[in-house]
Amino acid sequence: MGLRFRKSFTFGPLRINVSKSGVGFSLGVKGFRIGRSAKGKNTATVSLPGTGLSYVQDLDADSLKETVEDIKDIFDGDNEEEKTEKKSKKSSTSKAKKTVKK
C-alpha cells in the first residue's frame, strides 16, 4: 500500500492543495468546484455536501472555457431566454441608432 500526503489551505472560494505530486488549486463553492491538479489535470466537481457523493468530469481547455462561461451565466442569473432577449435588444438598438443617423 502506498503512502499518501495531502494538505489543503482555503482562502474564501480558493483552495490550495499541497501533496507529494506538487501544488494544485481549485475555485468554487460547496457543491461545485473547478480545479487543476498538481499534475496539470483540469476537473469540474459537482457534489452533494455532507453525503460523500460527487461527480468529477475531466476538462480539456475548450470545455473548461465553456464551463466557466456557464458558471458566470448562473451567477449572473441569466438563462437561455434572457440571453436571447438581450441579443435581440442589442440588435434592435443598433438598428434604431443606424436609422436615426440617416
C-alpha positions in Angstrom: 0.0 0.0 0.0 1.4 3.4 -1.0 1.8 6.4 1.3 -0.3 9.4 0.6 0.0 13.0 1.7 -2.3 16.0 1.1 -2.8 19.3 2.9 -5.3 21.9 1.9 -5.4 25.6 2.6 -8.6 27.6 2.0 -8.9 31.3 1.2 -12.5 32.0 0.6 -13.5 30.2 -2.6 -9.9 29.4 -3.4 -8.5 26.1 -2.1 -4.7 25.3 -2.5 -3.8 21.6 -2.2 -0.2 20.5 -1.4 0.6 16.8 -2.0 3.5 14.6 -2.9 2.9 15.4 -6.5 3.1 19.2 -6.1 0.7 22.1 -5.7 -2.8 22.2 -7.1 -5.7 24.6 -6.7 -9.5 24.8 -7.1 -12.0 27.5 -7.1 -15.7 27.2 -6.2 -18.3 26.9 -3.5 -19.8 24.0 -1.6 -21.3 21.7 -4.2 -19.3 22.9 -7.2 -15.6 23.4 -7.9 -13.3 23.7 -10.9 -9.6 22.9 -10.3 -6.2 22.0 -11.6 -4.3 19.1 -10.0 -0.6 19.1 -9.3 -0.1 17.0 -12.4 -1.9 19.6 -14.6 -5.3 17.8 -14.9 -8.3 20.1 -15.1 -11.5 18.9 -13.4 -15.0 20.1 -12.6 -16.6 18.6 -9.5 -20.3 18.6 -8.5 -21.2 17.2 -5.1 -24.0 16.9 -2.6 -22.3 18.4 0.6 -22.5 16.1 3.6 -23.3 13.0 1.7 -19.9 12.0 0.3 -21.4 11.8 -3.2 -19.7 13.6 -6.0 -19.3 13.6 -9.8 -16.0 14.6 -11.3 -15.5 15.5 -15.0 -12.1 15.8 -16.6 -11.9 19.0 -18.7 -9.8 19.9 -21.7 -9.1 23.6 -22.4 -12.2 24.2 -24.6 -14.7 22.6 -22.3 -13.0 24.4 -19.3 -13.8 27.8 -21.0 -17.4 26.7 -21.7 -17.8 25.6 -18.1 -16.5 28.9 -16.8 -18.9 30.8 -19.1 -21.8 28.6 -17.9 -20.9 29.3 -14.3 -20.7 33.1 -14.9 -24.2 32.9 -16.5 -25.5 31.0 -13.5 -24.2 33.6 -11.0 -25.4 36.4 -13.3 -28.8 34.8 -13.2 -29.0 34.6 -17.0 -31.0 31.8 -18.6 -31.3 30.9 -22.3 -34.5 33.1 -22.7 -32.8 36.1 -21.1 -29.7 35.7 -23.3 -31.9 35.6 -26.4 -33.8 38.7 -25.3 -30.5 40.6 -24.6 -29.2 39.7 -28.1 -32.4 40.8 -29.8 -32.5 44.1 -27.8 -28.9 44.8 -28.7 -29.6 44.2 -32.4 -32.8 46.3 -32.4 -31.0 49.1 -30.6 -28.2 49.1 -33.1 -30.7 49.1 -35.9 -32.5 52.1 -34.3 -29.3 54.0 -34.0 -28.5 53.4 -37.7 -31.9 54.6 -38.7 -31.6 57.8 -36.6 -28.2 58.6 -38.1 -29.6 58.6 -41.6 
